[in-house]
Amino acid sequence: MNNAMETPKDYTAAFEELKEILSALQQDEIGVDALAEKVKRAAHLISYCGERLRSTENEVQKVLDELGEED
């Protein structure tokens, strides 16, 4: 089991883990004892994914800005 604050190796791994947690929740596979830990982990993964998306968006915008300056 992953520690709630363990950083995923990358965006894809985080997204896949989130899908697994969601699927387990939807199918009532998570017991009450593990629920709080899974919710904490999901919140951490969502935050991580958001940060990665913002970072990627900034990097892409920077490249596009640099390309625009070359004209």
N, C-alpha and C positions, 0 to 999 in steps of 0.2 A: 504494500500500500504506500502511496506517495504521501510525503509530508505536505501539509497544506501550503507551506511557503516554499517548497522546493521549486526552483526555476526549471521550466521545461527546456528541452534542448533547442527547440525552435517553434515557430508559429504553427507549423503543421502538426507537430506532436501535441501542442497545447489544444489545438482545435479538435483533434481526434479524441483526446482525453475528455474534453468537454462533451463531445457527442456520446461517449461511453457513459459518462455520469448521467446525462439527460435520459439516455435509453434505460439505464438502471432505475432511475426515478420513475419514469413512465410505466415501467413494468413492475413496480413495487418490489424491486430486488434489493433495496437498501433498507436495512432495519433501522429502527428508531435510534439505536445506539450509535450507528455510523452516520446518521443523517447530518448532524451538525458538522462533522468533519468533511463530509462530501460537499456541503454548501460552502464552507470556508474555502475548500480547494477550488470549487467552481468560481467563486468570486476572485480568487487569485489568478486563475487562468484567464478569466474575462479581462481583468486589468492588464495582464501581460499581453494578451492579443491586441487590446486597444493601443497600448504603448507601441507595439511592433507596427501596427497599421499606421499610426501617426508618424513614426520614424520613417517608414518606407515612403509615405506620402511626401514628407519633407525632402527626402533624398531625391525622389523623382522630380519634384518641383524645382529643386536646385539644378539638376541636370537640364531640365527644360529651359530654365532661366538662362543657363550658360549657353545653350544652343541658340536661344533667341538673341543673345548678345553678339554672336558670331556673324549675324546677317549684315 
